Amino acid sequence: MINLKLYSVKDAAEMLGVHSSTLRRWEIEGKLVPQRTKGGHRRYSISQLSEVKQVVPIDEKIVVGYCRVSSSDQKKDLETQIDTVSKYCVAKGYQFKIVKDLGSGLNYNKKGLRELINLIQSNKVETIVINYKDRLIRFGYELIEQMCIFHNVKIEVINHTEEKTYEQELVEDVLAIITVFSARLYGERSHKQAKVVNKIKQLIHEEGGDKDDI
């Protein structure tokens, strides 16, 4: 079905991910000339906008609930997370899609995260809902946030205080970073590298972590 609806400068700019002043400049340059209403207001069709960049009508964008756990043995936690995010979206009256992921918050190549980024870059997302901030990504959250700002995507975080059940996951992620860097510094089979990792495990254990679970 062809979309014959015409959109304002504000809506067109949001769909294209540009400032409204850019549209006015493009009109002067002849790159994207809008239609005019009887009152002289600028209006754009989806077909016009798609000549510049493939867009999804602003009123057809979706809300994505992104849920992630680190390992397969956290299946119950994932189900709880999906339930929490789903109930939040229903309460808000959102039409939403759940994207779930399995993998460390340090892994940028997860299937679900790739899908989410593709949706953002395709301008198909209005809002992302996450239970906790680090469910999106452990480190580098600001990079995803800037991408969302560029594409006019809002991020809604349900809970701002991290649950204690995720503390062990954070410990494992930090230990993974230390292991990688110490391996690069001393070599993977180096006695010094093993000593560094074991020392960190000992410190974590003394601070209340469970050494046997690391």
DOLUMKE-826629 format. One record per residue: residue number from 1; y, x, z of N, C-alpha, C in turn. Coordinates in steps of 0.2 Angstrom, whole numbers, plus 5000, padded with zeros to 4 digits. Layout:
residues N
+-----+------+------+------+------+------+------+------+------+------+
!  nr !   nY !   nX !   nZ !  caY !  caX !  caZ !   cY !   cX !   cZ !
+-----+------+------+------+------+------+------+------+------+------+
! NUM !    Y !    X !    Z !    Y !    X !    Z !    Y !    X !    Z !
...
+-----+------+------+------+------+------+------+------+------+------+
//
This chain:
residues 214
+-----+------+------+------+------+------+------+------+------+------+
!  nr !   nY !   nX !   nZ !  caY !  caX !  caZ !   cY !   cX !   cZ !
+-----+------+------+------+------+------+------+------+------+------+
!   1 ! 4994 ! 5004 ! 5000 ! 5000 ! 5000 ! 5000 ! 5006 ! 5004 ! 5000 !
!   2 ! 5011 ! 5003 ! 4995 ! 5017 ! 5007 ! 4995 ! 5022 ! 5005 ! 5000 !
!   3 ! 5025 ! 5010 ! 5004 ! 5030 ! 5008 ! 5009 ! 5037 ! 5008 ! 5005 !
!   4 ! 5040 ! 5002 ! 5005 ! 5046 ! 5001 ! 5002 ! 5052 ! 5001 ! 5007 !
!   5 ! 5050 ! 5002 ! 5013 ! 5055 ! 5002 ! 5018 ! 5060 ! 5008 ! 5017 !
!   6 ! 5067 ! 5007 ! 5019 ! 5072 ! 5012 ! 5018 ! 5074 ! 5014 ! 5025 !
!   7 ! 5075 ! 5021 ! 5026 ! 5076 ! 5024 ! 5033 ! 5083 ! 5027 ! 5033 !
!   8 ! 5086 ! 5026 ! 5039 ! 5092 ! 5029 ! 5041 ! 5092 ! 5037 ! 5041 !
!   9 ! 5098 ! 5040 ! 5041 ! 5099 ! 5047 ! 5041 ! 5095 ! 5050 ! 5047 !
!  10 ! 5096 ! 5047 ! 5053 ! 5093 ! 5049 ! 5059 ! 5085 ! 5049 ! 5058 !
!  11 ! 5083 ! 5043 ! 5056 ! 5075 ! 5043 ! 5055 ! 5073 ! 5048 ! 5050 !
!  12 ! 5076 ! 5048 ! 5045 ! 5074 ! 5053 ! 5039 ! 5074 ! 5060 ! 5042 !
!  13 ! 5079 ! 5062 ! 5045 ! 5080 ! 5069 ! 5048 ! 5074 ! 5070 ! 5053 !
!  14 ! 5072 ! 5065 ! 5057 ! 5067 ! 5066 ! 5062 ! 5060 ! 5067 ! 5058 !
!  15 ! 5059 ! 5063 ! 5053 ! 5053 ! 5064 ! 5049 ! 5052 ! 5070 ! 5046 !
!  16 ! 5058 ! 5073 ! 5043 ! 5058 ! 5079 ! 5040 ! 5058 ! 5085 ! 5045 !
!  17 ! 5060 ! 5084 ! 5051 ! 5061 ! 5089 ! 5056 ! 5067 ! 5094 ! 5055 !
!  18 ! 5072 ! 5090 ! 5052 ! 5079 ! 5094 ! 5051 ! 5084 ! 5090 ! 5055 !
!  19 ! 5090 ! 5093 ! 5055 ! 5096 ! 5090 ! 5058 ! 5099 ! 5086 ! 5052 !
!  20 ! 5102 ! 5080 ! 5055 ! 5105 ! 5076 ! 5050 ! 5111 ! 5079 ! 5046 !
!  21 ! 5114 ! 5084 ! 5048 ! 5119 ! 5088 ! 5044 ! 5116 ! 5091 ! 5038 !
!  22 ! 5109 ! 5093 ! 5039 ! 5105 ! 5096 ! 5033 ! 5105 ! 5091 ! 5028 !
!  23 ! 5103 ! 5084 ! 5029 ! 5103 ! 5079 ! 5024 ! 5109 ! 5078 ! 5020 !
!  24 ! 5115 ! 5079 ! 5024 ! 5121 ! 5078 ! 5021 ! 5123 ! 5084 ! 5016 !
!  25 ! 5121 ! 5090 ! 5018 ! 5122 ! 5095 ! 5014 ! 5117 ! 5095 ! 5008 !
!  26 ! 5111 ! 5093 ! 5009 ! 5106 ! 5092 ! 5003 ! 5109 ! 5087 ! 4998 !
!  27 ! 5113 ! 5082 ! 5001 ! 5115 ! 5077 ! 4996 ! 5121 ! 5080 ! 4992 !
!  28 ! 5125 ! 5084 ! 4995 ! 5130 ! 5087 ! 4991 ! 5127 ! 5092 ! 4986 !
!  29 ! 5122 ! 5095 ! 4988 ! 5119 ! 5100 ! 4983 ! 5114 ! 5097 ! 4978 !
!  30 ! 5113 ! 5090 ! 4979 ! 5109 ! 5086 ! 4974 ! 5102 ! 5087 ! 4975 !
!  31 ! 5100 ! 5090 ! 4981 ! 5093 ! 5091 ! 4982 ! 5089 ! 5084 ! 4984 !
!  32 ! 5093 ! 5080 ! 4988 ! 5090 ! 5074 ! 4991 ! 5096 ! 5069 ! 4991 !
!  33 ! 5096 ! 5065 ! 4986 ! 5102 ! 5060 ! 4986 ! 5099 ! 5053 ! 4988 !
!  34 ! 5102 ! 5051 ! 4994 ! 5100 ! 5044 ! 4996 ! 5103 ! 5038 ! 4992 !
!  35 ! 5099 ! 5033 ! 4994 ! 5102 ! 5026 ! 4991 ! 5107 ! 5024 ! 4996 !
!  36 ! 5111 ! 5019 ! 4994 ! 5117 ! 5017 ! 4998 ! 5116 ! 5009 ! 4998 !
!  37 ! 5118 ! 5007 ! 5005 ! 5118 ! 5000 ! 5006 ! 5125 ! 4997 ! 5003 !
!  38 ! 5126 ! 4991 ! 5004 ! 5132 ! 4988 ! 5002 ! 5138 ! 4990 ! 5006 !
!  39 ! 5136 ! 4992 ! 5012 ! 5141 ! 4994 ! 5017 ! 5142 ! 5002 ! 5016 !
!  40 ! 5139 ! 5005 ! 5012 ! 5139 ! 5012 ! 5010 ! 5135 ! 5017 ! 5015 !
!  41 ! 5131 ! 5014 ! 5018 ! 5126 ! 5018 ! 5023 ! 5121 ! 5021 ! 5019 !
!  42 ! 5119 ! 5028 ! 5021 ! 5114 ! 5031 ! 5017 ! 5107 ! 5029 ! 5019 !
!  43 ! 5102 ! 5028 ! 5015 ! 5096 ! 5026 ! 5016 ! 5091 ! 5030 ! 5012 !
!  44 ! 5085 ! 5031 ! 5015 ! 5080 ! 5035 ! 5011 ! 5073 ! 5032 ! 5011 !
!  45 ! 5070 ! 5032 ! 5005 ! 5063 ! 5030 ! 5005 ! 5058 ! 5035 ! 5007 !
!  46 ! 5052 ! 5033 ! 5008 ! 5047 ! 5038 ! 5010 ! 5045 ! 5042 ! 5004 !
!  47 ! 5045 ! 5039 ! 4998 ! 5044 ! 5043 ! 4992 ! 5049 ! 5048 ! 4991 !
!  48 ! 5055 ! 5047 ! 4992 ! 5061 ! 5052 ! 4991 ! 5060 ! 5058 ! 4996 !
!  49 ! 5058 ! 5056 ! 5003 ! 5057 ! 5061 ! 5008 ! 5051 ! 5066 ! 5006 !
!  50 ! 5046 ! 5062 ! 5003 ! 5040 ! 5066 ! 5002 ! 5041 ! 5071 ! 4996 !
!  51 ! 5046 ! 5070 ! 4992 ! 5047 ! 5075 ! 4987 ! 5050 ! 5082 ! 4990 !
!  52 ! 5052 ! 5082 ! 4996 ! 5054 ! 5088 ! 5000 ! 5049 ! 5090 ! 5004 !
!  53 ! 5046 ! 5086 ! 5008 ! 5040 ! 5087 ! 5012 ! 5036 ! 5081 ! 5014 !
!  54 ! 5029 ! 5082 ! 5014 ! 5025 ! 5077 ! 5015 ! 5026 ! 5074 ! 5022 !
!  55 ! 5028 ! 5068 ! 5023 ! 5030 ! 5065 ! 5029 ! 5026 ! 5058 ! 5030 !
!  56 ! 5026 ! 5056 ! 5037 ! 5022 ! 5050 ! 5039 ! 5028 ! 5046 ! 5041 !
!  57 ! 5028 ! 5039 ! 5039 ! 5034 ! 5035 ! 5042 ! 5034 ! 5035 ! 5050 !
!  58 ! 5040 ! 5036 ! 5052 ! 5041 ! 5036 ! 5059 ! 5038 ! 5031 ! 5063 !
!  59 ! 5038 ! 5025 ! 5060 ! 5035 ! 5019 ! 5064 ! 5027 ! 5020 ! 5063 !
!  60 ! 5024 ! 5025 ! 5060 ! 5017 ! 5025 ! 5059 ! 5014 ! 5031 ! 5063 !
!  61 ! 5019 ! 5035 ! 5066 ! 5017 ! 5041 ! 5070 ! 5012 ! 5039 ! 5076 !
!  62 ! 5008 ! 5043 ! 5078 ! 5003 ! 5042 ! 5084 ! 5005 ! 5046 ! 5090 !
!  63 ! 5002 ! 5043 ! 5095 ! 5002 ! 5047 ! 5102 ! 4995 ! 5050 ! 5102 !
!  64 ! 4995 ! 5057 ! 5104 ! 4989 ! 5060 ! 5105 ! 4988 ! 5062 ! 5112 !
!  65 ! 4983 ! 5060 ! 5115 ! 4981 ! 5062 ! 5122 ! 4976 ! 5068 ! 5121 !
!  66 ! 4978 ! 5074 ! 5123 ! 4974 ! 5080 ! 5123 ! 4971 ! 5082 ! 5129 !
!  67 ! 4965 ! 5082 ! 5129 ! 4961 ! 5084 ! 5135 ! 4956 ! 5090 ! 5134 !
!  68 ! 4956 ! 5095 ! 5139 ! 4952 ! 5101 ! 5138 ! 4949 ! 5103 ! 5145 !
!  69 ! 4943 ! 5106 ! 5144 ! 4940 ! 5109 ! 5150 ! 4937 ! 5116 ! 5147 !
!  70 ! 4936 ! 5120 ! 5151 ! 4934 ! 5127 ! 5149 ! 4927 ! 5128 ! 5147 !
!  71 ! 4922 ! 5124 ! 5150 ! 4915 ! 5125 ! 5149 ! 4911 ! 5119 ! 5149 !
!  72 ! 4905 ! 5119 ! 5146 ! 4901 ! 5113 ! 5145 ! 4899 ! 5110 ! 5152 !
!  73 ! 4899 ! 5114 ! 5157 ! 4896 ! 5111 ! 5164 ! 4902 ! 5108 ! 5167 !
!  74 ! 4908 ! 5107 ! 5164 ! 4913 ! 5103 ! 5166 ! 4914 ! 5096 ! 5163 !
!  75 ! 4908 ! 5094 ! 5160 ! 4908 ! 5088 ! 5156 ! 4911 ! 5082 ! 5160 !
!  76 ! 4909 ! 5082 ! 5167 ! 4912 ! 5076 ! 5171 ! 4919 ! 5077 ! 5172 !
!  77 ! 4922 ! 5083 ! 5173 ! 4929 ! 5084 ! 5173 ! 4933 ! 5081 ! 5167 !
!  78 ! 4929 ! 5083 ! 5161 ! 4932 ! 5081 ! 5155 ! 4933 ! 5073 ! 5154 !
!  79 ! 4927 ! 5070 ! 5156 ! 4927 ! 5062 ! 5156 ! 4932 ! 5059 ! 5161 !
!  80 ! 4933 ! 5062 ! 5167 ! 4939 ! 5060 ! 5171 ! 4945 ! 5061 ! 5168 !
!  81 ! 4946 ! 5067 ! 5165 ! 4953 ! 5068 ! 5162 ! 4954 ! 5063 ! 5156 !
!  82 ! 4949 ! 5062 ! 5152 ! 4950 ! 5057 ! 5147 ! 4952 ! 5050 ! 5149 !
!  83 ! 4949 ! 5048 ! 5155 ! 4950 ! 5042 ! 5158 ! 4957 ! 5041 ! 5160 !
!  84 ! 4959 ! 5047 ! 5164 ! 4966 ! 5047 ! 5166 ! 4971 ! 5046 ! 5161 !
!  85 ! 4970 ! 5050 ! 5156 ! 4975 ! 5050 ! 5150 ! 4975 ! 5044 ! 5146 !
!  86 ! 4969 ! 5041 ! 5145 ! 4969 ! 5034 ! 5142 ! 4972 ! 5029 ! 5146 !
!  87 ! 4971 ! 5029 ! 5152 ! 4974 ! 5023 ! 5157 ! 4982 ! 5024 ! 5156 !
!  88 ! 4984 ! 5030 ! 5156 ! 4991 ! 5032 ! 5156 ! 4994 ! 5029 ! 5150 !
!  89 ! 4991 ! 5030 ! 5144 ! 4993 ! 5028 ! 5137 ! 4993 ! 5020 ! 5137 !
!  90 ! 4988 ! 5017 ! 5140 ! 4987 ! 5010 ! 5139 ! 4993 ! 5007 ! 5143 !
!  91 ! 4994 ! 5010 ! 5149 ! 5000 ! 5007 ! 5154 ! 5007 ! 5008 ! 5150 !
!  92 ! 5007 ! 5013 ! 5146 ! 5014 ! 5014 ! 5142 ! 5014 ! 5010 ! 5136 !
!  93 ! 5008 ! 5007 ! 5134 ! 5008 ! 5003 ! 5128 ! 5008 ! 5007 ! 5122 !
!  94 ! 5005 ! 5013 ! 5122 ! 5004 ! 5017 ! 5117 ! 4998 ! 5015 ! 5112 !
!  95 ! 4999 ! 5016 ! 5106 ! 4993 ! 5017 ! 5101 ! 4991 ! 5024 ! 5101 !
!  96 ! 4986 ! 5026 ! 5103 ! 4984 ! 5033 ! 5104 ! 4977 ! 5035 ! 5102 !
!  97 ! 4977 ! 5042 ! 5101 ! 4971 ! 5045 ! 5099 ! 4969 ! 5050 ! 5104 !
!  98 ! 4963 ! 5051 ! 5106 ! 4961 ! 5056 ! 5111 ! 4958 ! 5062 ! 5107 !
!  99 ! 4961 ! 5068 ! 5108 ! 4958 ! 5074 ! 5105 ! 4956 ! 5078 ! 5111 !
! 100 ! 4949 ! 5079 ! 5111 ! 4946 ! 5083 ! 5117 ! 4944 ! 5090 ! 5115 !
! 101 ! 4944 ! 5095 ! 5119 ! 4942 ! 5102 ! 5118 ! 4938 ! 5105 ! 5123 !
! 102 ! 4934 ! 5110 ! 5121 ! 4930 ! 5114 ! 5125 ! 4931 ! 5121 ! 5124 !
! 103 ! 4934 ! 5124 ! 5129 ! 4936 ! 5131 ! 5128 ! 4941 ! 5134 ! 5133 !
! 104 ! 4941 ! 5140 ! 5134 ! 4946 ! 5143 ! 5139 ! 4953 ! 5142 ! 5136 !
! 105 ! 4958 ! 5141 ! 5141 ! 4965 ! 5140 ! 5140 ! 4968 ! 5146 ! 5136 !
! 106 ! 4964 ! 5152 ! 5136 ! 4967 ! 5158 ! 5132 ! 4964 ! 5158 ! 5125 !
! 107 ! 4960 ! 5153 ! 5123 ! 4957 ! 5153 ! 5116 ! 4962 ! 5149 ! 5112 !
! 108 ! 4965 ! 5152 ! 5107 ! 4970 ! 5148 ! 5103 ! 4966 ! 5145 ! 5097 !
! 109 ! 4960 ! 5146 ! 5096 ! 4956 ! 5145 ! 5090 ! 4951 ! 5139 ! 5091 !
! 110 ! 4952 ! 5135 ! 5096 ! 4948 ! 5129 ! 5098 ! 4949 ! 5124 ! 5093 !
! 111 ! 4943 ! 5120 ! 5091 ! 4943 ! 5115 ! 5086 ! 4949 ! 5109 ! 5088 !
! 112 ! 4949 ! 5107 ! 5094 ! 4954 ! 5102 ! 5096 ! 4961 ! 5104 ! 5095 !
! 113 ! 4962 ! 5110 ! 5097 ! 4969 ! 5113 ! 5097 ! 4971 ! 5114 ! 5090 !
! 114 ! 4967 ! 5116 ! 5086 ! 4968 ! 5117 ! 5079 ! 4970 ! 5110 ! 5076 !
! 115 ! 4966 ! 5105 ! 5077 ! 4967 ! 5098 ! 5075 ! 4974 ! 5096 ! 5077 !
! 116 ! 4976 ! 5097 ! 5084 ! 4982 ! 5095 ! 5086 ! 4988 ! 5098 ! 5083 !
! 117 ! 4988 ! 5105 ! 5082 ! 4993 ! 5108 ! 5078 ! 4994 ! 5106 ! 5071 !
! 118 ! 4988 ! 5104 ! 5068 ! 4989 ! 5102 ! 5061 ! 4992 ! 5095 ! 5061 !
! 119 ! 4991 ! 5091 ! 5066 ! 4994 ! 5084 ! 5066 ! 5002 ! 5085 ! 5067 !
! 120 ! 5003 ! 5090 ! 5072 ! 5010 ! 5091 ! 5073 ! 5014 ! 5094 ! 5067 !
! 121 ! 5011 ! 5098 ! 5064 ! 5014 ! 5101 ! 5058 ! 5015 ! 5097 ! 5052 !
! 122 ! 5010 ! 5091 ! 5052 ! 5011 ! 5086 ! 5047 ! 5015 ! 5081 ! 5049 !
! 123 ! 5019 ! 5081 ! 5054 ! 5024 ! 5076 ! 5056 ! 5020 ! 5069 ! 5058 !
! 124 ! 5014 ! 5070 ! 5060 ! 5010 ! 5063 ! 5062 ! 5010 ! 5062 ! 5069 !
! 125 ! 5014 ! 5066 ! 5073 ! 5013 ! 5065 ! 5080 ! 5020 ! 5063 ! 5083 !
! 126 ! 5020 ! 5058 ! 5087 ! 5026 ! 5056 ! 5091 ! 5027 ! 5059 ! 5098 !
! 127 ! 5021 ! 5058 ! 5101 ! 5021 ! 5061 ! 5108 ! 5014 ! 5064 ! 5109 !
! 128 ! 5014 ! 5069 ! 5114 ! 5007 ! 5072 ! 5116 ! 5007 ! 5071 ! 5124 !
! 129 ! 5001 ! 5068 ! 5126 ! 5000 ! 5066 ! 5133 ! 4995 ! 5071 ! 5136 !
! 130 ! 4997 ! 5075 ! 5141 ! 4992 ! 5079 ! 5144 ! 4992 ! 5078 ! 5152 !
! 131 ! 4986 ! 5079 ! 5155 ! 4985 ! 5077 ! 5162 ! 4989 ! 5083 ! 5166 !
! 132 ! 4988 ! 5089 ! 5164 ! 4991 ! 5095 ! 5167 ! 4994 ! 5099 ! 5162 !
! 133 ! 4999 ! 5103 ! 5163 ! 5002 ! 5107 ! 5158 ! 4998 ! 5112 ! 5155 !
! 134 ! 4993 ! 5115 ! 5160 ! 4989 ! 5120 ! 5157 ! 4983 ! 5118 ! 5153 !
! 135 ! 4982 ! 5111 ! 5153 ! 4977 ! 5108 ! 5149 ! 4978 ! 5110 ! 5141 !
! 136 ! 4985 ! 5110 ! 5140 ! 4987 ! 5111 ! 5133 ! 4985 ! 5119 ! 5131 !
! 137 ! 4988 ! 5123 ! 5135 ! 4986 ! 5130 ! 5134 ! 4988 ! 5134 ! 5140 !
! 138 ! 4984 ! 5139 ! 5142 ! 4985 ! 5143 ! 5148 ! 4992 ! 5147 ! 5148 !
! 139 ! 4992 ! 5151 ! 5143 ! 4998 ! 5155 ! 5142 ! 5001 ! 5154 ! 5135 !
! 140 ! 5007 ! 5154 ! 5134 ! 5010 ! 5153 ! 5128 ! 5012 ! 5146 ! 5127 !
! 141 ! 5012 ! 5142 ! 5132 ! 5014 ! 5135 ! 5132 ! 5021 ! 5134 ! 5128 !
! 142 ! 5025 ! 5139 ! 5130 ! 5032 ! 5138 ! 5127 ! 5032 ! 5138 ! 5119 !
! 143 ! 5027 ! 5142 ! 5116 ! 5027 ! 5142 ! 5109 ! 5025 ! 5135 ! 5106 !
! 144 ! 5020 ! 5132 ! 5109 ! 5018 ! 5125 ! 5107 ! 5024 ! 5121 ! 5108 !
! 145 ! 5027 ! 5121 ! 5114 ! 5033 ! 5117 ! 5116 ! 5038 ! 5118 ! 5110 !
! 146 ! 5040 ! 5124 ! 5108 ! 5045 ! 5125 ! 5103 ! 5043 ! 5122 ! 5096 !
! 147 ! 5037 ! 5122 ! 5095 ! 5034 ! 5119 ! 5089 ! 5035 ! 5111 ! 5089 !
! 148 ! 5034 ! 5109 ! 5095 ! 5035 ! 5101 ! 5096 ! 5042 ! 5099 ! 5095 !
! 149 ! 5047 ! 5104 ! 5098 ! 5054 ! 5102 ! 5098 ! 5056 ! 5102 ! 5090 !
! 150 ! 5054 ! 5107 ! 5086 ! 5055 ! 5107 ! 5079 ! 5053 ! 5101 ! 5076 !
! 151 ! 5047 ! 5098 ! 5077 ! 5045 ! 5093 ! 5074 ! 5046 ! 5086 ! 5078 !
! 152 ! 5051 ! 5086 ! 5082 ! 5053 ! 5080 ! 5086 ! 5047 ! 5077 ! 5090 !
! 153 ! 5043 ! 5081 ! 5093 ! 5037 ! 5078 ! 5096 ! 5038 ! 5079 ! 5104 !
! 154 ! 5037 ! 5074 ! 5107 ! 5038 ! 5074 ! 5115 ! 5031 ! 5076 ! 5118 !
! 155 ! 5032 ! 5080 ! 5124 ! 5026 ! 5081 ! 5128 ! 5027 ! 5078 ! 5134 !
! 156 ! 5022 ! 5074 ! 5136 ! 5022 ! 5070 ! 5143 ! 5017 ! 5073 ! 5147 !
! 157 ! 5018 ! 5076 ! 5153 ! 5014 ! 5078 ! 5157 ! 5013 ! 5073 ! 5163 !
! 158 ! 5007 ! 5071 ! 5164 ! 5006 ! 5066 ! 5169 ! 5006 ! 5069 ! 5176 !
! 159 ! 5003 ! 5074 ! 5178 ! 5003 ! 5077 ! 5184 ! 5006 ! 5084 ! 5184 !
! 160 ! 5011 ! 5086 ! 5188 ! 5014 ! 5092 ! 5188 ! 5012 ! 5097 ! 5193 !
! 161 ! 5007 ! 5094 ! 5198 ! 5004 ! 5099 ! 5203 ! 4997 ! 5100 ! 5201 !
! 162 ! 4995 ! 5106 ! 5200 ! 4988 ! 5108 ! 5197 ! 4983 ! 5106 ! 5202 !
! 163 ! 4977 ! 5103 ! 5200 ! 4972 ! 5101 ! 5204 ! 4968 ! 5107 ! 5206 !
! 164 ! 4965 ! 5107 ! 5213 ! 4962 ! 5113 ! 5215 ! 4955 ! 5114 ! 5211 !
! 165 ! 4953 ! 5109 ! 5208 ! 4947 ! 5110 ! 5204 ! 4948 ! 5115 ! 5198 !
! 166 ! 4954 ! 5116 ! 5196 ! 4956 ! 5121 ! 5191 ! 4958 ! 5128 ! 5193 !
! 167 ! 4958 ! 5129 ! 5200 ! 4960 ! 5135 ! 5202 ! 4955 ! 5141 ! 5200 !
! 168 ! 4948 ! 5139 ! 5200 ! 4943 ! 5144 ! 5198 ! 4944 ! 5146 ! 5191 !
! 169 ! 4945 ! 5140 ! 5187 ! 4946 ! 5142 ! 5180 ! 4952 ! 5147 ! 5178 !
! 170 ! 4957 ! 5146 ! 5182 ! 4963 ! 5151 ! 5182 ! 4961 ! 5158 ! 5184 !
! 171 ! 4957 ! 5158 ! 5189 ! 4954 ! 5165 ! 5191 ! 4950 ! 5168 ! 5185 !
! 172 ! 4946 ! 5164 ! 5182 ! 4942 ! 5167 ! 5177 ! 4946 ! 5169 ! 5171 !
! 173 ! 4951 ! 5165 ! 5169 ! 4956 ! 5167 ! 5164 ! 4959 ! 5174 ! 5165 !
! 174 ! 4962 ! 5174 ! 5171 ! 4965 ! 5180 ! 5173 ! 4960 ! 5186 ! 5173 !
! 175 ! 4954 ! 5185 ! 5176 ! 4949 ! 5191 ! 5176 ! 4948 ! 5193 ! 5169 !
! 176 ! 4947 ! 5188 ! 5164 ! 4946 ! 5189 ! 5157 ! 4951 ! 5194 ! 5154 !
! 177 ! 4958 ! 5192 ! 5156 ! 4963 ! 5197 ! 5153 ! 4962 ! 5204 ! 5156 !
! 178 ! 4961 ! 5204 ! 5162 ! 4961 ! 5211 ! 5166 ! 4955 ! 5215 ! 5163 !
! 179 ! 4949 ! 5211 ! 5161 ! 4943 ! 5215 ! 5159 ! 4945 ! 5217 ! 5152 !
! 180 ! 4948 ! 5213 ! 5147 ! 4950 ! 5215 ! 5141 ! 4954 ! 5222 ! 5141 !
! 181 ! 4960 ! 5221 ! 5145 ! 4964 ! 5227 ! 5145 ! 4961 ! 5233 ! 5148 !
! 182 ! 4957 ! 5232 ! 5153 ! 4954 ! 5238 ! 5156 ! 4949 ! 5241 ! 5151 !
! 183 ! 4946 ! 5237 ! 5147 ! 4941 ! 5240 ! 5142 ! 4945 ! 5244 ! 5137 !
! 184 ! 4951 ! 5241 ! 5135 ! 4954 ! 5245 ! 5130 ! 4957 ! 5251 ! 5133 !
! 185 ! 4959 ! 5251 ! 5139 ! 4961 ! 5257 ! 5142 ! 4956 ! 5263 ! 5144 !
! 186 ! 4950 ! 5261 ! 5146 ! 4945 ! 5265 ! 5148 ! 4939 ! 5265 ! 5144 !
! 187 ! 4938 ! 5260 ! 5140 ! 4932 ! 5260 ! 5136 ! 4927 ! 5255 ! 5139 !
! 188 ! 4924 ! 5251 ! 5135 ! 4920 ! 5245 ! 5138 ! 4914 ! 5248 ! 5142 !
! 189 ! 4912 ! 5254 ! 5141 ! 4906 ! 5256 ! 5145 ! 4908 ! 5261 ! 5151 !
! 190 ! 4915 ! 5262 ! 5151 ! 4917 ! 5267 ! 5156 ! 4916 ! 5265 ! 5163 !
! 191 ! 4915 ! 5270 ! 5167 ! 4914 ! 5269 ! 5175 ! 4921 ! 5266 ! 5178 !
! 192 ! 4926 ! 5269 ! 5175 ! 4933 ! 5266 ! 5178 ! 4934 ! 5259 ! 5176 !
! 193 ! 4932 ! 5257 ! 5170 ! 4933 ! 5250 ! 5168 ! 4929 ! 5245 ! 5173 !
! 194 ! 4923 ! 5247 ! 5174 ! 4919 ! 5243 ! 5179 ! 4921 ! 5243 ! 5186 !
! 195 ! 4924 ! 5249 ! 5188 ! 4927 ! 5249 ! 5194 ! 4933 ! 5245 ! 5195 !
! 196 ! 4937 ! 5244 ! 5190 ! 4943 ! 5240 ! 5190 ! 4941 ! 5233 ! 5191 !
! 197 ! 4936 ! 5231 ! 5186 ! 4934 ! 5224 ! 5186 ! 4931 ! 5222 ! 5193 !
! 198 ! 4927 ! 5226 ! 5196 ! 4924 ! 5225 ! 5202 ! 4929 ! 5225 ! 5208 !
! 199 ! 4934 ! 5229 ! 5208 ! 4939 ! 5229 ! 5213 ! 4943 ! 5222 ! 5212 !
! 200 ! 4945 ! 5220 ! 5206 ! 4948 ! 5213 ! 5206 ! 4944 ! 5208 ! 5208 !
! 201 ! 4937 ! 5208 ! 5207 ! 4933 ! 5203 ! 5210 ! 4933 ! 5203 ! 5217 !
! 202 ! 4933 ! 5209 ! 5220 ! 4933 ! 5209 ! 5227 ! 4939 ! 5206 ! 5230 !
! 203 ! 4945 ! 5208 ! 5227 ! 4951 ! 5205 ! 5229 ! 4951 ! 5197 ! 5229 !
! 204 ! 4949 ! 5195 ! 5224 ! 4949 ! 5187 ! 5223 ! 4944 ! 5184 ! 5228 !
! 205 ! 4938 ! 5188 ! 5230 ! 4934 ! 5185 ! 5235 ! 4937 ! 5185 ! 5242 !
! 206 ! 4941 ! 5190 ! 5243 ! 4944 ! 5191 ! 5249 ! 4950 ! 5186 ! 5250 !
! 207 ! 4953 ! 5183 ! 5244 ! 4958 ! 5178 ! 5245 ! 4955 ! 5171 ! 5245 !
! 208 ! 4949 ! 5171 ! 5245 ! 4946 ! 5164 ! 5245 ! 4942 ! 5162 ! 5239 !
! 209 ! 4942 ! 5166 ! 5234 ! 4938 ! 5164 ! 5228 ! 4930 ! 5166 ! 5229 !
! 210 ! 4926 ! 5163 ! 5225 ! 4919 ! 5164 ! 5226 ! 4917 ! 5169 ! 5221 !
! 211 ! 4915 ! 5175 ! 5223 ! 4913 ! 5181 ! 5219 ! 4907 ! 5179 ! 5215 !
! 212 ! 4903 ! 5175 ! 5217 ! 4896 ! 5174 ! 5214 ! 4898 ! 5169 ! 5208 !
! 213 ! 4903 ! 5166 ! 5208 ! 4905 ! 5161 ! 5202 ! 4909 ! 5164 ! 5197 !
! 214 ! 4911 ! 5170 ! 5198 ! 4915 ! 5173 ! 5193 ! 4911 ! 5177 ! 5187 !
+-----+------+------+------+------+------+------+------+------+------+
//
